[in-house]
Amino acid sequence: MSQTTPLPMDVRLMHAVASLLFAAAALAGLSALLAWGARLPAFAIREVRVTGDVSHYNAITLRANVIPRLQGTFFTLDVAAARQVFETIPWVRQAIVRREFPNRLNVQLQEHQALAFWGPEGSSSMVNSFGEVFDANVGELEQDNLPRLSGPDDQSARVLAMQQTLQPLLARLDMTINALELTPRGGWRAQLDTGTEVELGSGEAPELVARAERFLATVTQVTARYQRRPEQLASVDLRHTDGYAMRLEGVTTLDSTASKQQ
C-alpha cells in the first residue's frame, strides 16, 4: 500500500503563486483582447436612427451634424456624452440615446414647443410648453405672433401658467394677451392686442381671475355709457378692492359700483 507524501509548504506556496500569476496574466490578456476588439472599425458608429420630434430638422442633417462629434465605438461610446451632444442642438429639449449592435444608435428626440417669447422687447429667447426658457432661431418658428412674457429668470413657468389662465377669460371679448409681465415687486401687468394696458395687481391666480371676472362682467356696459367699445380702452387698473379704473379716449372714470350693477 503506497502513501502520497505531501508536498512541502514552500512548494505548495510556489504552485499557488504560479496559478495566481497565470490567472492574472490570462485575465490581462483577455482584457487587452476585448479592448482591442472593442475599438475595431467594424464597431464604429455608422448609423444614427432618429425618431420623435424632428420638425425643425431632418434625419440627414442631424446625422451630418452629430456623428462627427461622437467619440468611441459601439462598446466604448459614452451614451451620456452622446445625449449631451444631441441636446446642444437648437430646438432639441431632450434626447434618449440607445445603442444597437453592432454599430448603430437609436435616438429619440423631444423638441421645444415654443409658446411665447421671453424677456424684454427684442429678446429672442422663448418659453416652451414646460415653462422653460430656451434659445433657438426665431426665423424657424412656425408662427411668429407669440405673446411676450417677462419676469424674474426663475419665474418663467409661473408667468406662462398665469397667461394660460387669463387668456381664456379675455377671449370672451375677443381680446388677446400680447404681453404679460411679472414685475420685480410681484405685480402683474398685461398688454392686450387692442393696445390696452392692464394693471392686474399682485397675488396668485385665483385673485387675478376674480379681478378679471369682475372687469369682464361689466366692461361692455360701462364703456357703452361713453359711446365706446371695450377695444377702445387705453388702460385698465384692476387693483381696486370694489371696482376698477379705466381710461378711454379722452375720458377717465372710476367704476366703484360695477359689481353692484350686474
Backbone torsions as a table, in degrees:
resi	resn	phi	psi	omega
1	MET	NA	124.3	-176.4
2	SER	-96.8	152.5	178.0
3	GLN	-121.8	139.4	178.2
4	THR	-86.2	125.9	-179.2
5	THR	-83.1	121.6	179.7
6	PRO	-61.0	142.8	178.4
7	LEU	-68.4	149.8	177.5
8	PRO	-62.4	154.1	-178.3
9	MET	-56.9	-41.0	-176.7
10	ASP	-68.5	-32.4	177.7
11	VAL	-69.1	-42.1	178.4
12	ARG	-62.6	-39.1	177.1
13	LEU	-63.2	-39.9	179.6
14	MET	-64.3	-41.6	178.1
15	HIS	-63.6	-41.9	-179.7
16	ALA	-63.8	-43.4	178.9
17	VAL	-64.7	-40.1	178.8
18	ALA	-63.4	-40.1	178.7
19	SER	-64.1	-43.3	178.3
20	LEU	-62.3	-43.0	179.2
21	LEU	-63.6	-40.4	179.1
22	PHE	-64.1	-43.3	179.6
23	ALA	-64.2	-41.7	179.2
24	ALA	-63.6	-40.7	179.3
25	ALA	-65.7	-38.4	179.1
26	ALA	-65.3	-42.6	178.4
27	LEU	-64.1	-40.9	179.3
28	ALA	-64.1	-40.6	178.3
29	GLY	-65.1	-41.2	178.9
30	LEU	-65.1	-41.3	178.8
31	SER	-62.6	-42.5	179.4
32	ALA	-64.2	-38.7	179.1
33	LEU	-65.1	-44.0	178.8
34	LEU	-64.3	-41.7	179.3
35	ALA	-63.0	-40.0	178.0
36	TRP	-65.3	-45.0	-179.1
37	GLY	-64.7	-36.6	-178.2
38	ALA	-65.1	-21.4	-178.0
39	ARG	-100.4	8.0	179.5
40	LEU	-64.1	143.9	179.1
41	PRO	-56.8	-24.6	-179.8
42	ALA	-62.7	-23.5	-178.7
43	PHE	-102.3	6.8	176.1
44	ALA	-65.1	142.4	-179.5
45	ILE	-66.4	117.3	-176.8
46	ARG	-116.8	-14.7	-176.2
47	GLU	-142.2	137.7	176.3
48	VAL	-124.3	119.0	178.5
49	ARG	-100.1	119.3	-174.0
50	VAL	-108.6	129.4	175.6
51	THR	-130.5	175.0	178.4
52	GLY	93.6	-146.4	-177.3
53	ASP	-81.2	112.5	176.7
54	VAL	-136.2	38.8	-177.0
55	SER	-68.5	-26.0	-179.5
56	HIS	-97.5	-3.4	-179.9
57	TYR	-142.3	158.4	167.7
58	ASN	-110.8	162.3	-173.9
59	ALA	-60.1	-35.9	-178.4
60	ILE	-64.3	-44.6	179.2
61	THR	-63.2	-43.5	179.2
62	LEU	-61.0	-46.1	-179.7
63	ARG	-61.7	-42.5	-178.8
64	ALA	-63.5	-35.6	-177.8
65	ASN	-81.8	-27.4	-170.3
66	VAL	-100.8	-44.6	-174.0
67	ILE	-53.9	-42.6	178.9
68	PRO	-62.8	-18.9	-178.0
69	ARG	-94.8	-5.1	178.5
70	LEU	-85.1	134.2	-178.0
71	GLN	-116.8	130.6	178.4
72	GLY	109.5	171.4	178.6
73	THR	-102.2	-172.3	178.6
74	PHE	-53.3	-38.6	-176.0
75	PHE	-85.5	-30.7	-172.7
76	THR	-102.9	-7.2	-178.0
77	LEU	-62.6	133.9	174.2
78	ASP	-84.8	105.8	-175.5
79	VAL	-62.3	-38.9	179.4
80	ALA	-63.2	-40.6	178.2
81	ALA	-67.2	-37.6	178.2
82	ALA	-64.1	-39.7	177.7
83	ARG	-61.0	-42.5	180.0
84	GLN	-64.1	-34.7	177.7
85	VAL	-60.8	-45.9	178.8
86	PHE	-64.3	-38.0	-175.3
87	GLU	-77.1	-7.2	173.3
88	THR	-83.5	-10.3	-179.9
89	ILE	-76.5	130.7	178.9
90	PRO	-53.8	143.8	-179.6
91	TRP	81.7	-17.1	179.8
92	VAL	-86.5	118.2	178.1
93	ARG	-88.0	-42.4	-175.0
94	GLN	-149.1	143.3	177.7
95	ALA	-131.5	136.3	173.1
96	ILE	-113.6	120.1	-173.9
97	VAL	-114.5	128.4	177.0
98	ARG	-130.4	143.3	177.1
99	ARG	-87.8	145.6	176.0
100	GLU	-132.5	118.5	-175.5
101	PHE	-60.5	139.7	5.5
102	PRO	-101.9	-12.8	-172.1
103	ASN	-153.1	36.4	-176.6
104	ARG	-129.0	149.5	173.2
105	LEU	-115.8	137.1	170.7
106	ASN	-105.1	123.9	-175.5
107	VAL	-125.3	125.8	175.1
108	GLN	-108.9	123.6	-174.6
109	LEU	-108.8	146.7	168.9
110	GLN	-123.5	120.6	-179.2
111	GLU	-91.4	158.4	171.8
112	HIS	-67.6	135.9	171.8
113	GLN	-106.1	105.3	-175.7
114	ALA	-72.2	124.4	178.4
115	LEU	-112.1	-18.9	-178.1
116	ALA	-163.6	159.9	168.1
117	PHE	-82.4	157.0	-179.7
118	TRP	-128.7	135.1	175.5
119	GLY	103.5	-175.8	-177.7
120	PRO	-65.8	164.2	179.6
121	GLU	-53.6	131.3	-179.1
122	GLY	101.5	-19.6	178.3
123	SER	-72.0	138.5	-179.3
124	SER	-98.5	3.7	176.8
125	SER	-66.9	153.0	-178.0
126	MET	-132.6	163.8	176.8
127	VAL	-113.8	130.6	179.3
128	ASN	-91.5	-176.2	-175.6
129	SER	-68.5	-12.1	176.6
130	PHE	-96.1	3.9	-178.1
131	GLY	78.6	15.4	-178.9
132	GLU	-94.7	142.9	178.3
133	VAL	-88.4	134.9	177.9
134	PHE	-145.2	165.5	179.3
135	ASP	-121.4	136.4	177.4
136	ALA	-159.3	178.4	-178.5
137	ASN	-74.2	111.9	-178.8
138	VAL	-61.9	-28.7	179.6
139	GLY	-64.1	-14.8	-179.6
140	GLU	-96.1	5.0	177.5
141	LEU	-65.3	140.6	176.6
142	GLU	-73.7	-28.5	173.9
143	GLN	-139.9	138.9	-175.4
144	ASP	-108.3	8.6	-179.9
145	ASN	-99.2	39.0	-179.9
146	LEU	-73.9	149.2	174.8
147	PRO	-67.7	160.7	177.3
148	ARG	-110.2	123.8	178.5
149	LEU	-110.6	150.7	178.0
150	SER	-153.8	159.6	-178.6
151	GLY	161.1	-171.3	174.5
152	PRO	-56.7	146.8	-173.1
153	ASP	-58.4	-30.7	-176.8
154	ASP	-91.5	9.4	-176.5
155	GLN	-114.1	16.4	-175.8
156	SER	-61.8	-40.1	179.8
157	ALA	-65.0	-38.5	179.9
158	ARG	-67.4	-40.7	-179.6
159	VAL	-67.3	-41.8	178.0
160	LEU	-61.7	-43.9	179.8
161	ALA	-61.3	-38.5	179.4
162	MET	-67.4	-42.2	177.9
163	GLN	-60.5	-41.8	-179.7
164	GLN	-70.6	-22.7	176.7
165	THR	-79.4	-41.7	-174.4
166	LEU	-81.6	-32.2	-173.8
167	GLN	-58.6	-44.3	178.9
168	PRO	-60.9	-30.4	178.2
169	LEU	-68.1	-46.7	-178.3
170	LEU	-69.7	-24.9	179.7
171	ALA	-63.6	-18.3	177.8
172	ARG	-61.2	-30.9	178.3
173	LEU	-106.2	22.3	179.8
174	ASP	57.8	36.1	176.8
175	MET	-105.1	145.2	-178.7
176	THR	-126.8	138.5	175.7
177	ILE	-78.4	113.0	174.6
178	ASN	-83.3	-32.6	-178.9
179	ALA	-149.8	143.8	176.0
180	LEU	-139.0	129.6	-176.7
181	GLU	-125.5	136.4	167.9
182	LEU	-102.5	111.4	-174.4
183	THR	-75.1	162.2	178.7
184	PRO	-58.0	-24.9	179.7
185	ARG	-91.1	5.3	175.1
186	GLY	91.6	8.9	178.6
187	GLY	-90.6	157.1	-179.9
188	TRP	-112.5	136.6	-178.7
189	ARG	-138.2	132.2	-178.2
190	ALA	-125.4	154.6	170.4
191	GLN	-125.4	129.1	-178.0
192	LEU	-93.3	166.8	-179.7
193	ASP	-66.4	-15.2	176.1
194	THR	-81.9	-6.1	-175.3
195	GLY	93.4	-5.1	-178.9
196	THR	-67.1	131.1	174.8
197	GLU	-93.9	129.6	-176.4
198	VAL	-122.4	119.8	172.4
199	GLU	-91.9	114.8	-175.4
200	LEU	-96.0	-14.9	-177.5
201	GLY	82.8	-175.6	-179.0
202	SER	-97.6	168.9	177.7
203	GLY	127.1	-179.8	178.6
204	GLU	-94.4	178.7	-173.4
205	ALA	-54.2	-46.4	-178.6
206	PRO	-58.4	-36.3	-180.0
207	GLU	-69.3	-43.4	-179.5
208	LEU	-68.7	-36.1	177.5
209	VAL	-63.1	-42.3	179.5
210	ALA	-61.5	-41.6	178.8
211	ARG	-66.6	-42.2	179.8
212	ALA	-65.2	-39.7	178.6
213	GLU	-62.2	-42.3	179.4
214	ARG	-62.6	-41.9	178.9
215	PHE	-64.9	-48.0	-175.8
216	LEU	-67.9	-27.9	-177.8
217	ALA	-69.5	-23.2	-173.0
218	THR	-126.7	-8.5	-170.7
219	VAL	-63.5	-35.5	-179.6
220	THR	-62.9	-44.4	179.5
221	GLN	-67.8	-39.4	-177.3
222	VAL	-67.1	-45.3	-179.8
223	THR	-66.9	-30.8	179.9
224	ALA	-64.7	-27.6	178.1
225	ARG	-59.6	-27.3	-177.0
226	TYR	-110.2	22.8	178.8
227	GLN	55.0	42.9	178.9
228	ARG	-127.6	168.4	175.2
229	ARG	-116.5	158.9	-178.2
230	PRO	-54.8	-34.2	-178.6
231	GLU	-72.3	-5.8	177.5
232	GLN	-94.8	7.3	176.5
233	LEU	-68.6	133.2	174.9
234	ALA	-86.0	-40.8	179.2
235	SER	-157.3	156.3	178.5
236	VAL	-138.8	137.9	177.0
237	ASP	-120.0	111.3	-176.9
238	LEU	-97.7	11.6	-174.4
239	ARG	-81.2	-4.0	179.4
240	HIS	-75.7	148.9	-174.4
241	THR	-68.0	-46.7	-172.4
242	ASP	-111.7	11.7	-178.1
243	GLY	-175.3	-154.4	179.0
244	TYR	-151.9	154.4	176.3
245	ALA	-105.1	145.8	178.6
246	MET	-144.3	155.9	178.8
247	ARG	-125.5	123.5	177.2
248	LEU	-104.2	-176.2	179.0
249	GLU	-66.1	98.9	178.6
250	GLY	77.9	7.7	-178.2
251	VAL	-131.0	134.4	175.6
252	THR	-125.9	133.8	-179.5
253	THR	-148.9	158.5	175.2
254	LEU	-121.6	117.5	-179.9
255	ASP	-99.2	91.6	-177.3
256	SER	-91.6	-6.2	-177.8
257	THR	-117.2	18.0	-175.3
258	ALA	-58.7	-43.3	-176.2
259	SER	-69.7	-22.9	-179.7
260	LYS	-83.2	-17.8	-174.7
261	GLN	-97.6	7.3	179.6
262	GLN	-66.5	NA	NA
